[in-house]
Amino acid sequence: KQEVTQIPAALSVPEGENLVLNCSFTDSAIYNLQWFRQDPGKGLTSLLLIQSSQREQTSGRLNASLDKSSGRSTLYIAASQPGDSATYLCAVRPENTGFQKLVFGTGTRLLVSP
Amino acid sequence: DAGVIQSPRHEVTEMGQEVTLRCKPISGHDYLFWYRQTMMRGLELLIYFNNNVPIDDSGMPEDRFSAKMPNASFSTLKIQPSEPRDSAVYFCASSLGGGTNEKLFFGSGTQLSVL
């Protein structure tokens, strides 16, 4: 059974720092991996989606990498801002399943202080 | 588009009462999902629909839970009777479909508290 782990559970950094969030999954047979952002009292917003054949995806200050064979992904946030404060979740789509059956991690709660 | 709309935002009820959560997906999306989020178990898929038809309800915890999608613009998740362990945030999400359109769009959720 696929399991997705995110460490640390919480992270606090001063504004301006570059930071890395980690996601690991137990079964490397995945179709793709997504990173989501969740603000307090809100739903999830998809940030980046990496196909299994890709190594990384970039959007603005965000860069997500994928090492499928080792079961790891990282989300790099450059020059962090207080507005980046949120919970970040990763989710994998196992191979031979539809996109409907994502397996989510429990998230990393990020706080960026001014 | 206003995005996925859920109501109510908060629901407080007593054990044994019936609870109905509502969702309006993004217009044109073929898929609708119901998720539950708790601190202990994270985000869990309860059920999803394709073109208003329930496809996979294997995540529905027990017979007290039921979901319907009478048309393309409305879905309900009902819990009857409710129990304290049902307390969680329930999210509805919709999607256009697979391939490059498989991104999920989430509503803001319903915070359910069963006393």
Interface residues (C-beta under 8 A of the other chain):
Chain A: Q34 G41 K42 G43 L44 T45 S46 L49 L89 R93 G98 F99 Q100 K101 L102 F104 G105 T106 G107
Chain B: V4 Y31 F33 G42 L43 L45 Y48 I55 D56 F91 A93 S95 G98 E102 K103 L104 F105 F106 G107 S108 G109
